[in-house]
Amino acid sequence: MSPVSLSSIRHQRGAALIEYSIVTLLAVTVLVAQPNIVLELVESLRKAYSSFTYALSLGWL
């Protein structure tokens, strides 16, 4: 194995920071641009849970 240079490690760490920053920026932009997305997600989860509990209530017919 060849030794890894310190500058290579710093470059990789800097690249990861930029990637995380871009993903975070995109996530914040989506949440701020369309606040209905959060409400739609909550409503979807509520409907899915409602369907799940209904299916459980049927039992073994």
C-alpha distance matrix in Angstrom:
0.0 3.7 6.5 9.0 12.4 15.4 17.5 15.3 15.7 19.4 19.9 18.6 20.9 23.7 23.4 23.7 26.7 28.4 28.0 29.5 32.2 33.2 33.4 35.4 37.7 38.4 39.2 41.5 43.2 43.9 45.4 47.4 48.6 49.9 50.9 52.3 48.9 48.7 52.2 51.6 48.6 50.7 53.6 51.3 50.0 53.6 54.8 52.0 52.8 56.5 55.9 53.8 56.5 59.2 57.4 57.1 60.8 61.8 60.7 61.2 64.2
3.7 0.0 3.8 6.4 9.3 12.7 14.5 12.6 13.7 17.1 17.5 16.9 19.3 21.8 21.8 22.6 25.3 26.9 26.9 28.6 31.0 32.0 32.6 34.6 36.6 37.5 38.6 40.7 42.2 43.3 44.8 46.6 47.8 49.4 50.4 52.1 48.8 48.6 52.3 51.8 48.9 51.1 54.0 51.9 50.8 54.4 55.6 53.0 53.9 57.6 57.2 55.2 57.9 60.6 59.0 58.8 62.4 63.6 62.6 63.3 66.2
6.5 3.8 0.0 3.8 6.4 9.4 11.8 10.5 11.1 14.4 15.5 15.2 17.0 19.6 20.2 20.9 23.3 25.1 25.5 26.9 29.2 30.6 31.4 33.0 35.0 36.2 37.3 39.1 40.8 42.1 43.4 45.1 46.5 48.1 49.0 50.9 47.7 47.4 51.1 50.9 48.0 50.1 53.1 51.2 50.0 53.5 55.0 52.5 53.3 57.0 56.8 54.9 57.4 60.2 58.8 58.5 62.1 63.5 62.6 63.4 66.4
9.0 6.4 3.8 0.0 3.8 6.5 8.6 6.9 7.4 10.8 11.7 11.4 13.4 15.8 16.4 17.3 19.6 21.4 21.9 23.4 25.5 26.9 27.8 29.4 31.3 32.6 33.7 35.5 37.1 38.5 39.9 41.5 42.8 44.6 45.5 47.5 44.4 44.1 47.8 47.7 44.9 47.0 50.1 48.3 47.2 50.7 52.3 49.9 50.7 54.4 54.3 52.5 55.1 57.9 56.7 56.5 60.0 61.4 60.7 61.7 64.6
12.4 9.3 6.4 3.8 0.0 3.8 5.5 5.3 6.7 9.0 10.2 11.1 12.8 14.6 15.8 17.2 19.0 20.6 21.7 23.3 24.9 26.5 27.8 29.2 30.8 32.4 33.8 35.2 36.7 38.5 39.8 41.1 42.5 44.5 45.5 47.7 44.8 44.5 48.3 48.3 45.7 47.9 51.0 49.4 48.4 51.9 53.6 51.4 52.3 55.9 56.0 54.4 56.9 59.7 58.7 58.5 62.0 63.5 63.0 64.1 67.0
15.4 12.7 9.4 6.5 3.8 0.0 3.8 5.4 5.2 6.4 8.7 10.1 10.7 12.4 14.4 15.7 16.8 18.7 20.3 21.5 22.8 24.8 26.3 27.2 28.8 30.8 32.0 33.1 34.8 36.7 37.9 38.9 40.5 42.7 43.5 45.9 43.1 42.7 46.5 46.8 44.2 46.2 49.4 48.1 47.0 50.4 52.3 50.3 51.0 54.6 55.0 53.4 55.7 58.7 57.8 57.6 61.0 62.7 62.2 63.6 66.5
17.5 14.5 11.8 8.6 5.5 3.8 0.0 3.8 5.4 5.1 6.1 8.7 9.9 10.5 12.3 14.4 15.4 16.6 18.5 20.1 21.1 22.7 24.6 25.8 26.9 28.8 30.5 31.5 32.9 34.9 36.4 37.2 38.6 40.9 42.0 44.4 41.7 41.6 45.4 45.6 43.3 45.5 48.6 47.4 46.5 50.0 51.7 49.9 50.8 54.4 54.7 53.3 55.8 58.6 57.9 57.9 61.2 62.9 62.6 64.0 66.8
15.3 12.6 10.5 6.9 5.3 5.4 3.8 0.0 3.8 5.5 5.1 6.3 8.7 9.9 10.6 12.5 14.4 15.5 16.7 18.6 20.1 21.4 22.9 24.5 25.8 27.4 28.9 30.4 31.7 33.5 35.0 36.2 37.4 39.5 40.7 42.9 40.0 40.0 43.8 43.7 41.3 43.6 46.7 45.2 44.4 47.9 49.5 47.5 48.6 52.1 52.2 50.8 53.4 56.2 55.2 55.3 58.7 60.2 59.9 61.2 63.9
15.7 13.7 11.1 7.4 6.7 5.2 5.4 3.8 0.0 3.8 5.4 5.2 6.2 8.6 9.9 10.8 12.5 14.4 15.5 16.7 18.5 20.2 21.4 22.6 24.4 26.1 27.3 28.7 30.4 32.0 33.3 34.6 36.1 38.0 38.9 41.2 38.2 37.9 41.7 41.8 39.2 41.3 44.5 43.1 42.0 45.5 47.3 45.3 46.1 49.7 50.0 48.4 50.9 53.7 52.9 52.8 56.1 57.8 57.5 58.8 61.6
19.4 17.1 14.4 10.8 9.0 6.4 5.1 5.5 3.8 0.0 3.8 5.5 5.1 6.1 8.6 10.0 10.6 12.5 14.4 15.5 16.5 18.6 20.3 21.1 22.5 24.6 25.9 26.9 28.5 30.6 31.7 32.7 34.3 36.5 37.3 39.8 37.2 36.8 40.6 41.0 38.6 40.7 43.9 42.8 41.9 45.2 47.1 45.4 46.2 49.7 50.2 48.9 51.3 54.1 53.5 53.5 56.7 58.6 58.4 60.0 62.7
19.9 17.5 15.5 11.7 10.2 8.7 6.1 5.1 5.4 3.8 0.0 3.8 5.5 5.1 6.2 8.8 9.9 10.7 12.5 14.4 15.4 16.7 18.7 20.1 21.1 22.8 24.6 25.8 27.0 29.0 30.6 31.5 32.7 35.0 36.2 38.6 35.9 35.9 39.7 39.8 37.6 39.9 43.0 41.7 41.1 44.6 46.2 44.6 45.7 49.1 49.4 48.3 50.8 53.5 52.9 53.1 56.4 58.0 58.0 59.5 62.1
18.6 16.9 15.2 11.4 11.1 10.1 8.7 6.3 5.2 5.5 3.8 0.0 3.8 5.4 5.1 6.3 8.7 10.0 10.6 12.5 14.3 15.5 16.8 18.4 20.0 21.4 22.8 24.4 25.8 27.4 28.9 30.3 31.5 33.5 34.6 36.7 33.8 33.8 37.5 37.5 35.1 37.4 40.4 39.0 38.2 41.7 43.3 41.5 42.6 46.1 46.3 45.0 47.6 50.3 49.5 49.7 53.0 54.6 54.5 55.9 58.5
20.9 19.3 17.0 13.4 12.8 10.7 9.9 8.7 6.2 5.1 5.5 3.8 0.0 3.8 5.5 5.2 6.3 8.8 10.0 10.7 12.4 14.5 15.6 16.6 18.3 20.3 21.3 22.6 24.3 26.1 27.2 28.4 30.1 32.0 32.8 35.2 32.4 32.0 35.8 36.1 33.6 35.7 38.9 37.7 36.8 40.2 42.0 40.3 41.1 44.7 45.1 43.8 46.2 49.1 48.5 48.5 51.7 53.6 53.5 55.1 57.8
23.7 21.8 19.6 15.8 14.6 12.4 10.5 9.9 8.6 6.1 5.1 5.4 3.8 0.0 3.8 5.4 5.1 6.4 8.8 10.0 10.6 12.5 14.5 15.4 16.5 18.6 20.1 21.1 22.5 24.6 25.9 26.8 28.2 30.5 31.5 34.1 31.5 31.4 35.2 35.6 33.4 35.6 38.7 37.7 37.2 40.5 42.3 40.9 41.9 45.3 45.8 44.8 47.2 50.0 49.6 49.8 52.9 54.7 54.9 56.7 59.2
23.4 21.8 20.2 16.4 15.8 14.4 12.3 10.6 9.9 8.6 6.2 5.1 5.5 3.8 0.0 3.8 5.4 5.2 6.3 8.7 9.9 10.7 12.5 14.3 15.3 16.8 18.6 20.1 21.1 22.9 24.6 25.7 26.8 29.0 30.3 32.5 29.8 30.0 33.8 33.8 31.7 34.1 37.1 35.8 35.4 38.9 40.4 38.9 40.2 43.6 43.9 42.9 45.6 48.1 47.6 48.1 51.2 52.8 53.0 54.7 57.1
23.7 22.6 20.9 17.3 17.2 15.7 14.4 12.5 10.8 10.0 8.8 6.3 5.2 5.4 3.8 0.0 3.8 5.4 5.0 6.2 8.5 9.9 10.7 12.2 14.1 15.5 16.6 18.3 19.9 21.3 22.7 24.2 25.6 27.3 28.3 30.5 27.6 27.5 31.3 31.3 29.0 31.3 34.3 33.0 32.4 35.8 37.5 35.9 37.0 40.4 40.8 39.7 42.2 44.9 44.4 44.7 47.9 49.6 49.7 51.4 53.8
26.7 25.3 23.3 19.6 19.0 16.8 15.4 14.4 12.5 10.6 9.9 8.7 6.3 5.1 5.4 3.8 0.0 3.8 5.5 5.2 6.1 8.7 10.1 10.5 12.1 14.3 15.4 16.3 18.1 20.1 21.1 22.2 23.9 25.9 26.7 29.2 26.7 26.4 30.2 30.7 28.5 30.6 33.7 32.9 32.3 35.5 37.4 36.1 37.1 40.4 41.1 40.2 42.5 45.3 45.1 45.3 48.3 50.2 50.5 52.4 54.9
28.4 26.9 25.1 21.4 20.6 18.7 16.6 15.5 14.4 12.5 10.7 10.0 8.8 6.4 5.2 5.4 3.8 0.0 3.8 5.5 5.0 6.2 8.7 9.8 10.4 12.3 14.3 15.3 16.3 18.4 20.0 20.8 22.0 24.4 25.6 28.1 25.6 25.9 29.6 29.9 28.1 30.5 33.4 32.6 32.4 35.6 37.3 36.2 37.5 40.7 41.3 40.7 43.2 45.6 45.5 46.1 49.0 50.8 51.3 53.2 55.4
28.0 26.9 25.5 21.9 21.7 20.3 18.5 16.7 15.5 14.4 12.5 10.6 10.0 8.8 6.3 5.0 5.5 3.8 0.0 3.8 5.4 5.2 6.3 8.6 9.9 10.8 12.4 14.3 15.4 16.8 18.6 20.0 21.0 22.9 24.2 26.3 23.5 23.9 27.6 27.5 25.6 28.1 31.0 29.7 29.6 33.0 34.5 33.2 34.6 37.8 38.2 37.5 40.2 42.6 42.2 42.9 45.9 47.5 48.0 49.8 52.0
29.5 28.6 26.9 23.4 23.3 21.5 20.1 18.6 16.7 15.5 14.4 12.5 10.7 10.0 8.7 6.2 5.2 5.5 3.8 0.0 3.8 5.5 5.2 6.0 8.5 9.9 10.6 12.2 14.1 15.5 16.6 18.1 19.7 21.4 22.2 24.5 21.7 21.5 25.3 25.6 23.4 25.6 28.7 27.7 27.3 30.6 32.4 31.1 32.2 35.5 36.1 35.4 37.8 40.4 40.3 40.7 43.6 45.5 46.0 47.9 50.2
32.2 31.0 29.2 25.5 24.9 22.8 21.1 20.1 18.5 16.5 15.4 14.3 12.4 10.6 9.9 8.5 6.1 5.0 5.4 3.8 0.0 3.8 5.5 5.1 6.0 8.6 9.9 10.5 12.1 14.3 15.4 16.2 17.8 20.0 20.9 23.6 21.3 21.3 25.0 25.6 23.9 26.1 29.1 28.5 28.3 31.4 33.3 32.5 33.7 36.7 37.6 37.1 39.4 41.9 42.1 42.7 45.4 47.3 48.0 50.2 52.3
33.2 32.0 30.6 26.9 26.5 24.8 22.7 21.4 20.2 18.6 16.7 15.5 14.5 12.5 10.7 9.9 8.7 6.2 5.2 5.5 3.8 0.0 3.8 5.5 5.1 6.2 8.6 9.9 10.4 12.4 14.3 15.3 16.1 18.3 19.8 22.2 19.8 20.4 24.1 24.2 22.8 25.4 28.1 27.3 27.6 30.8 32.3 31.5 33.1 36.0 36.6 36.4 38.9 41.2 41.2 42.1 44.9 46.6 47.5 49.5 51.4
33.4 32.6 31.4 27.8 27.8 26.3 24.6 22.9 21.4 20.3 18.7 16.8 15.6 14.5 12.5 10.7 10.1 8.7 6.3 5.2 5.5 3.8 0.0 3.8 5.4 5.2 6.2 8.7 9.8 10.7 12.4 14.2 15.3 16.8 18.0 20.0 17.2 17.7 21.4 21.4 19.6 22.2 25.0 24.0 24.1 27.3 28.8 27.9 29.4 32.4 33.0 32.7 35.2 37.5 37.5 38.4 41.2 42.8 43.7 45.7 47.7
35.4 34.6 33.0 29.4 29.2 27.2 25.8 24.5 22.6 21.1 20.1 18.4 16.6 15.4 14.3 12.2 10.5 9.8 8.6 6.0 5.1 5.5 3.8 0.0 3.8 5.4 5.1 6.2 8.5 10.0 10.6 12.1 14.0 15.6 16.3 18.8 16.3 16.1 19.9 20.5 18.8 21.0 24.0 23.5 23.4 26.4 28.3 27.7 28.8 31.8 32.8 32.5 34.7 37.2 37.5 38.1 40.8 42.7 43.6 45.9 47.9
37.7 36.6 35.0 31.3 30.8 28.8 26.9 25.8 24.4 22.5 21.1 20.0 18.3 16.5 15.3 14.1 12.1 10.4 9.9 8.5 6.0 5.1 5.4 3.8 0.0 3.8 5.5 5.2 6.1 8.7 10.0 10.4 11.8 14.2 15.4 18.2 16.2 16.6 20.2 20.9 19.8 22.1 24.9 24.7 25.0 27.9 29.6 29.3 30.8 33.5 34.5 34.6 36.8 39.0 39.5 40.4 42.9 44.8 45.9 48.2 50.1
38.4 37.5 36.2 32.6 32.4 30.8 28.8 27.4 26.1 24.6 22.8 21.4 20.3 18.6 16.8 15.5 14.3 12.3 10.8 9.9 8.6 6.2 5.2 5.4 3.8 0.0 3.8 5.5 5.0 6.2 8.7 9.9 10.3 12.2 14.0 16.2 13.9 15.0 18.5 18.5 17.6 20.4 22.8 22.2 23.0 25.9 27.3 27.0 28.8 31.4 32.1 32.3 34.8 36.8 37.2 38.3 40.8 42.5 43.8 45.9 47.6
39.2 38.6 37.3 33.7 33.8 32.0 30.5 28.9 27.3 25.9 24.6 22.8 21.3 20.1 18.6 16.6 15.4 14.3 12.4 10.6 9.9 8.6 6.2 5.1 5.5 3.8 0.0 3.8 5.4 5.2 6.3 8.6 10.0 11.0 11.9 14.0 11.4 11.8 15.5 15.8 14.5 17.0 19.6 19.2 19.6 22.6 24.2 23.9 25.4 28.1 29.0 29.2 31.5 33.6 34.1 35.1 37.5 39.4 40.6 42.9 44.7
41.5 40.7 39.1 35.5 35.2 33.1 31.5 30.4 28.7 26.9 25.8 24.4 22.6 21.1 20.1 18.3 16.3 15.3 14.3 12.2 10.5 9.9 8.7 6.2 5.2 5.5 3.8 0.0 3.8 5.5 5.1 6.0 8.3 10.1 10.5 13.5 11.8 11.8 15.3 16.4 15.6 17.6 20.3 20.6 21.0 23.5 25.5 25.6 26.9 29.3 30.7 31.0 32.9 35.1 36.0 36.9 39.1 41.1 42.5 45.1 46.8
43.2 42.2 40.8 37.1 36.7 34.8 32.9 31.7 30.4 28.5 27.0 25.8 24.3 22.5 21.1 19.9 18.1 16.3 15.4 14.1 12.1 10.4 9.8 8.5 6.1 5.0 5.4 3.8 0.0 3.8 5.5 5.2 5.7 8.4 10.1 12.9 11.6 12.7 15.9 16.6 16.4 18.8 21.0 21.3 22.3 24.7 26.3 26.6 28.3 30.5 31.6 32.3 34.5 36.3 37.2 38.4 40.5 42.4 44.0 46.4 47.9
43.9 43.3 42.1 38.5 38.5 36.7 34.9 33.5 32.0 30.6 29.0 27.4 26.1 24.6 22.9 21.3 20.1 18.4 16.8 15.5 14.3 12.4 10.7 10.0 8.7 6.2 5.2 5.5 3.8 0.0 3.8 5.6 5.3 6.1 8.1 10.1 8.2 9.9 13.0 13.2 13.1 15.8 17.7 17.7 19.1 21.6 22.8 23.2 25.1 27.2 28.1 29.0 31.2 32.9 33.7 35.1 37.2 38.9 40.6 43.0 44.4
45.4 44.8 43.4 39.9 39.8 37.9 36.4 35.0 33.3 31.7 30.6 28.9 27.2 25.9 24.6 22.7 21.1 20.0 18.6 16.6 15.4 14.3 12.4 10.6 10.0 8.7 6.3 5.1 5.5 3.8 0.0 3.8 5.7 5.6 5.7 8.3 6.9 7.3 10.5 11.6 11.5 13.5 15.8 16.4 17.4 19.5 21.3 21.9 23.4 25.4 26.8 27.6 29.5 31.3 32.5 33.6 35.5 37.5 39.2 41.9 43.3
47.4 46.6 45.1 41.5 41.1 38.9 37.2 36.2 34.6 32.7 31.5 30.3 28.4 26.8 25.7 24.2 22.2 20.8 20.0 18.1 16.2 15.3 14.2 12.1 10.4 9.9 8.6 6.0 5.2 5.6 3.8 0.0 3.8 5.6 5.8 9.4 9.4 9.9 12.4 14.0 14.6 16.2 18.3 19.4 20.5 22.3 24.1 25.1 26.5 28.2 29.9 30.8 32.5 34.3 35.6 36.9 38.5 40.6 42.5 45.2 46.5
48.6 47.8 46.5 42.8 42.5 40.5 38.6 37.4 36.1 34.3 32.7 31.5 30.1 28.2 26.8 25.6 23.9 22.0 21.0 19.7 17.8 16.1 15.3 14.0 11.8 10.3 10.0 8.3 5.7 5.3 5.7 3.8 0.0 3.8 6.3 8.9 9.2 11.1 13.1 13.9 15.1 17.2 18.7 19.5 21.3 23.1 24.3 25.5 27.3 28.8 30.1 31.4 33.3 34.7 36.0 37.6 39.3 41.0 43.1 45.7 46.7
49.9 49.4 48.1 44.6 44.5 42.7 40.9 39.5 38.0 36.5 35.0 33.5 32.0 30.5 29.0 27.3 25.9 24.4 22.9 21.4 20.0 18.3 16.8 15.6 14.2 12.2 11.0 10.1 8.4 6.1 5.6 5.6 3.8 0.0 3.8 5.3 5.8 8.3 9.8 10.3 11.9 14.0 15.1 16.0 18.1 19.7 20.7 22.1 24.0 25.3 26.6 28.1 30.0 31.2 32.6 34.3 35.8 37.5 39.7 42.3 43.3
50.9 50.4 49.0 45.5 45.5 43.5 42.0 40.7 38.9 37.3 36.2 34.6 32.8 31.5 30.3 28.3 26.7 25.6 24.2 22.2 20.9 19.8 18.0 16.3 15.4 14.0 11.9 10.5 10.1 8.1 5.7 5.8 6.3 3.8 0.0 3.8 5.4 6.0 7.2 9.1 10.6 11.8 13.2 14.8 16.4 17.6 19.2 20.8 22.2 23.5 25.2 26.6 28.1 29.5 31.2 32.6 34.0 36.0 38.1 41.0 42.0
52.3 52.1 50.9 47.5 47.7 45.9 44.4 42.9 41.2 39.8 38.6 36.7 35.2 34.1 32.5 30.5 29.2 28.1 26.3 24.5 23.6 22.2 20.0 18.8 18.2 16.2 14.0 13.5 12.9 10.1 8.3 9.4 8.9 5.3 3.8 0.0 3.8 5.4 5.0 5.9 8.5 9.8 10.3 12.0 14.1 15.0 16.2 18.0 19.7 20.7 22.2 24.0 25.5 26.6 28.3 30.0 31.2 33.1 35.4 38.2 39.0
48.9 48.8 47.7 44.4 44.8 43.1 41.7 40.0 38.2 37.2 35.9 33.8 32.4 31.5 29.8 27.6 26.7 25.6 23.5 21.7 21.3 19.8 17.2 16.3 16.2 13.9 11.4 11.8 11.6 8.2 6.9 9.4 9.2 5.8 5.4 3.8 0.0 3.8 5.4 5.0 6.1 8.6 9.8 10.4 12.3 14.1 15.2 16.3 18.3 19.7 20.9 22.3 24.2 25.6 26.9 28.5 30.1 31.9 33.9 36.6 37.6
48.7 48.6 47.4 44.1 44.5 42.7 41.6 40.0 37.9 36.8 35.9 33.8 32.0 31.4 30.0 27.5 26.4 25.9 23.9 21.5 21.3 20.4 17.7 16.1 16.6 15.0 11.8 11.8 12.7 9.9 7.3 9.9 11.1 8.3 6.0 5.4 3.8 0.0 3.8 5.4 5.1 6.3 8.6 9.9 10.7 12.3 14.3 15.4 16.6 18.3 20.1 21.0 22.6 24.4 25.8 27.0 28.6 30.7 32.6 35.5 36.8
52.2 52.3 51.1 47.8 48.3 46.5 45.4 43.8 41.7 40.6 39.7 37.5 35.8 35.2 33.8 31.3 30.2 29.6 27.6 25.3 25.0 24.1 21.4 19.9 20.2 18.5 15.5 15.3 15.9 13.0 10.5 12.4 13.1 9.8 7.2 5.0 5.4 3.8 0.0 3.8 5.4 5.1 6.1 8.5 9.9 10.5 12.3 14.2 15.3 16.3 18.3 19.8 21.0 22.4 24.3 25.7 26.9 29.0 31.2 34.2 35.2
51.6 51.8 50.9 47.7 48.3 46.8 45.6 43.7 41.8 41.0 39.8 37.5 36.1 35.6 33.8 31.3 30.7 29.9 27.5 25.6 25.6 24.2 21.4 20.5 20.9 18.5 15.8 16.4 16.6 13.2 11.6 14.0 13.9 10.3 9.1 5.9 5.0 5.4 3.8 0.0 3.8 5.5 5.0 6.0 8.6 9.7 10.4 12.1 14.1 15.1 16.4 18.1 19.9 20.9 22.5 24.2 25.6 27.3 29.6 32.3 33.1
48.6 48.9 48.0 44.9 45.7 44.2 43.3 41.3 39.2 38.6 37.6 35.1 33.6 33.4 31.7 29.0 28.5 28.1 25.6 23.4 23.9 22.8 19.6 18.8 19.8 17.6 14.5 15.6 16.4 13.1 11.5 14.6 15.1 11.9 10.6 8.5 6.1 5.1 5.4 3.8 0.0 3.8 5.4 5.1 6.2 8.5 9.9 10.5 12.2 14.1 15.4 16.4 18.3 19.9 21.1 22.5 24.3 26.1 28.0 30.7 32.0
50.7 51.1 50.1 47.0 47.9 46.2 45.5 43.6 41.3 40.7 39.9 37.4 35.7 35.6 34.1 31.3 30.6 30.5 28.1 25.6 26.1 25.4 22.2 21.0 22.1 20.4 17.0 17.6 18.8 15.8 13.5 16.2 17.2 14.0 11.8 9.8 8.6 6.3 5.1 5.5 3.8 0.0 3.8 5.5 5.2 6.1 8.7 9.9 10.6 12.2 14.3 15.2 16.4 18.3 20.0 21.0 22.4 24.7 26.6 29.6 30.9
53.6 54.0 53.1 50.1 51.0 49.4 48.6 46.7 44.5 43.9 43.0 40.4 38.9 38.7 37.1 34.3 33.7 33.4 31.0 28.7 29.1 28.1 25.0 24.0 24.9 22.8 19.6 20.3 21.0 17.7 15.8 18.3 18.7 15.1 13.2 10.3 9.8 8.6 6.1 5.0 5.4 3.8 0.0 3.8 5.4 5.0 6.2 8.6 9.8 10.4 12.3 14.1 15.3 16.4 18.4 19.9 21.0 22.9 25.3 28.2 29.1
51.3 51.9 51.2 48.3 49.4 48.1 47.4 45.2 43.1 42.8 41.7 39.0 37.7 37.7 35.8 33.0 32.9 32.6 29.7 27.7 28.5 27.3 24.0 23.5 24.7 22.2 19.2 20.6 21.3 17.7 16.4 19.4 19.5 16.0 14.8 12.0 10.4 9.9 8.5 6.0 5.1 5.5 3.8 0.0 3.8 5.4 5.1 6.1 8.6 9.8 10.6 12.2 14.2 15.3 16.5 18.4 20.0 21.5 23.7 26.3 27.3
50.0 50.8 50.0 47.2 48.4 47.0 46.5 44.4 42.0 41.9 41.1 38.2 36.8 37.2 35.4 32.4 32.3 32.4 29.6 27.3 28.3 27.6 24.1 23.4 25.0 23.0 19.6 21.0 22.3 19.1 17.4 20.5 21.3 18.1 16.4 14.1 12.3 10.7 9.9 8.6 6.2 5.2 5.4 3.8 0.0 3.8 5.5 5.0 6.1 8.4 9.8 10.3 12.2 14.1 15.3 16.4 18.2 20.2 22.0 24.8 26.2
53.6 54.4 53.5 50.7 51.9 50.4 50.0 47.9 45.5 45.2 44.6 41.7 40.2 40.5 38.9 35.8 35.5 35.6 33.0 30.6 31.4 30.8 27.3 26.4 27.9 25.9 22.6 23.5 24.7 21.6 19.5 22.3 23.1 19.7 17.6 15.0 14.1 12.3 10.5 9.7 8.5 6.1 5.0 5.4 3.8 0.0 3.8 5.5 5.2 6.1 8.7 9.8 10.6 12.2 14.3 15.3 16.4 18.7 20.8 23.9 25.1
54.8 55.6 55.0 52.3 53.6 52.3 51.7 49.5 47.3 47.1 46.2 43.3 42.0 42.3 40.4 37.5 37.4 37.3 34.5 32.4 33.3 32.3 28.8 28.3 29.6 27.3 24.2 25.5 26.3 22.8 21.3 24.1 24.3 20.7 19.2 16.2 15.2 14.3 12.3 10.4 9.9 8.7 6.2 5.1 5.5 3.8 0.0 3.8 5.4 5.0 6.2 8.5 9.9 10.5 12.3 14.2 15.3 16.9 19.4 22.2 22.9
52.0 53.0 52.5 49.9 51.4 50.3 49.9 47.5 45.3 45.4 44.6 41.5 40.3 40.9 38.9 35.9 36.1 36.2 33.2 31.1 32.5 31.5 27.9 27.7 29.3 27.0 23.9 25.6 26.6 23.2 21.9 25.1 25.5 22.1 20.8 18.0 16.3 15.4 14.2 12.1 10.5 9.9 8.6 6.1 5.0 5.5 3.8 0.0 3.8 5.4 5.1 6.1 8.7 9.9 10.6 12.4 14.3 15.7 17.7 20.3 21.4
52.8 53.9 53.3 50.7 52.3 51.0 50.8 48.6 46.1 46.2 45.7 42.6 41.1 41.9 40.2 37.0 37.1 37.5 34.6 32.2 33.7 33.1 29.4 28.8 30.8 28.8 25.4 26.9 28.3 25.1 23.4 26.5 27.3 24.0 22.2 19.7 18.3 16.6 15.3 14.1 12.2 10.6 9.8 8.6 6.1 5.2 5.4 3.8 0.0 3.8 5.4 4.9 6.1 8.5 9.8 10.5 12.2 14.5 16.1 19.2 20.7
56.5 57.6 57.0 54.4 55.9 54.6 54.4 52.1 49.7 49.7 49.1 46.1 44.7 45.3 43.6 40.4 40.4 40.7 37.8 35.5 36.7 36.0 32.4 31.8 33.5 31.4 28.1 29.3 30.5 27.2 25.4 28.2 28.8 25.3 23.5 20.7 19.7 18.3 16.3 15.1 14.1 12.2 10.4 9.8 8.4 6.1 5.0 5.4 3.8 0.0 3.8 5.4 5.3 6.2 8.7 9.9 10.6 12.7 15.1 18.3 19.2
55.9 57.2 56.8 54.3 56.0 55.0 54.7 52.2 50.0 50.2 49.4 46.3 45.1 45.8 43.9 40.8 41.1 41.3 38.2 36.1 37.6 36.6 33.0 32.8 34.5 32.1 29.0 30.7 31.6 28.1 26.8 29.9 30.1 26.6 25.2 22.2 20.9 20.1 18.3 16.4 15.4 14.3 12.3 10.6 9.8 8.7 6.2 5.1 5.4 3.8 0.0 3.8 5.5 5.1 6.2 8.6 9.9 11.0 13.4 16.1 16.8
53.8 55.2 54.9 52.5 54.4 53.4 53.3 50.8 48.4 48.9 48.3 45.0 43.8 44.8 42.9 39.7 40.2 40.7 37.5 35.4 37.1 36.4 32.7 32.5 34.6 32.3 29.2 31.0 32.3 29.0 27.6 30.8 31.4 28.1 26.6 24.0 22.3 21.0 19.8 18.1 16.4 15.2 14.1 12.2 10.3 9.8 8.5 6.1 4.9 5.4 3.8 0.0 3.8 5.4 5.2 6.3 8.7 10.2 11.7 14.4 16.0
56.5 57.9 57.4 55.1 56.9 55.7 55.8 53.4 50.9 51.3 50.8 47.6 46.2 47.2 45.6 42.2 42.5 43.2 40.2 37.8 39.4 38.9 35.2 34.7 36.8 34.8 31.5 32.9 34.5 31.2 29.5 32.5 33.3 30.0 28.1 25.5 24.2 22.6 21.0 19.9 18.3 16.4 15.3 14.2 12.2 10.6 9.9 8.7 6.1 5.3 5.5 3.8 0.0 3.8 5.4 5.0 6.1 8.8 10.4 13.8 15.3
59.2 60.6 60.2 57.9 59.7 58.7 58.6 56.2 53.7 54.1 53.5 50.3 49.1 50.0 48.1 44.9 45.3 45.6 42.6 40.4 41.9 41.2 37.5 37.2 39.0 36.8 33.6 35.1 36.3 32.9 31.3 34.3 34.7 31.2 29.5 26.6 25.6 24.4 22.4 20.9 19.9 18.3 16.4 15.3 14.1 12.2 10.5 9.9 8.5 6.2 5.1 5.4 3.8 0.0 3.8 5.4 5.1 6.6 9.3 12.5 13.1
57.4 59.0 58.8 56.7 58.7 57.8 57.9 55.2 52.9 53.5 52.9 49.5 48.5 49.6 47.6 44.4 45.1 45.5 42.2 40.3 42.1 41.2 37.5 37.5 39.5 37.2 34.1 36.0 37.2 33.7 32.5 35.6 36.0 32.6 31.2 28.3 26.9 25.8 24.3 22.5 21.1 20.0 18.4 16.5 15.3 14.3 12.3 10.6 9.8 8.7 6.2 5.2 5.4 3.8 0.0 3.8 5.4 5.4 7.3 9.9 10.9
57.1 58.8 58.5 56.5 58.5 57.6 57.9 55.3 52.8 53.5 53.1 49.7 48.5 49.8 48.1 44.7 45.3 46.1 42.9 40.7 42.7 42.1 38.4 38.1 40.4 38.3 35.1 36.9 38.4 35.1 33.6 36.9 37.6 34.3 32.6 30.0 28.5 27.0 25.7 24.2 22.5 21.0 19.9 18.4 16.4 15.3 14.2 12.4 10.5 9.9 8.6 6.3 5.0 5.4 3.8 0.0 3.8 5.4 5.7 9.0 11.0
60.8 62.4 62.1 60.0 62.0 61.0 61.2 58.7 56.1 56.7 56.4 53.0 51.7 52.9 51.2 47.9 48.3 49.0 45.9 43.6 45.4 44.9 41.2 40.8 42.9 40.8 37.5 39.1 40.5 37.2 35.5 38.5 39.3 35.8 34.0 31.2 30.1 28.6 26.9 25.6 24.3 22.4 21.0 20.0 18.2 16.4 15.3 14.3 12.2 10.6 9.9 8.7 6.1 5.1 5.4 3.8 0.0 3.8 5.4 9.1 10.2
61.8 63.6 63.5 61.4 63.5 62.7 62.9 60.2 57.8 58.6 58.0 54.6 53.6 54.7 52.8 49.6 50.2 50.8 47.5 45.5 47.3 46.6 42.8 42.7 44.8 42.5 39.4 41.1 42.4 38.9 37.5 40.6 41.0 37.5 36.0 33.1 31.9 30.7 29.0 27.3 26.1 24.7 22.9 21.5 20.2 18.7 16.9 15.7 14.5 12.7 11.0 10.2 8.8 6.6 5.4 5.4 3.8 0.0 3.8 6.6 6.8
60.7 62.6 62.6 60.7 63.0 62.2 62.6 59.9 57.5 58.4 58.0 54.5 53.5 54.9 53.0 49.7 50.5 51.3 48.0 46.0 48.0 47.5 43.7 43.6 45.9 43.8 40.6 42.5 44.0 40.6 39.2 42.5 43.1 39.7 38.1 35.4 33.9 32.6 31.2 29.6 28.0 26.6 25.3 23.7 22.0 20.8 19.4 17.7 16.1 15.1 13.4 11.7 10.4 9.3 7.3 5.7 5.4 3.8 0.0 3.8 5.9
61.2 63.3 63.4 61.7 64.1 63.6 64.0 61.2 58.8 60.0 59.5 55.9 55.1 56.7 54.7 51.4 52.4 53.2 49.8 47.9 50.2 49.5 45.7 45.9 48.2 45.9 42.9 45.1 46.4 43.0 41.9 45.2 45.7 42.3 41.0 38.2 36.6 35.5 34.2 32.3 30.7 29.6 28.2 26.3 24.8 23.9 22.2 20.3 19.2 18.3 16.1 14.4 13.8 12.5 9.9 9.0 9.1 6.6 3.8 0.0 3.8
64.2 66.2 66.4 64.6 67.0 66.5 66.8 63.9 61.6 62.7 62.1 58.5 57.8 59.2 57.1 53.8 54.9 55.4 52.0 50.2 52.3 51.4 47.7 47.9 50.1 47.6 44.7 46.8 47.9 44.4 43.3 46.5 46.7 43.3 42.0 39.0 37.6 36.8 35.2 33.1 32.0 30.9 29.1 27.3 26.2 25.1 22.9 21.4 20.7 19.2 16.8 16.0 15.3 13.1 10.9 11.0 10.2 6.8 5.9 3.8 0.0
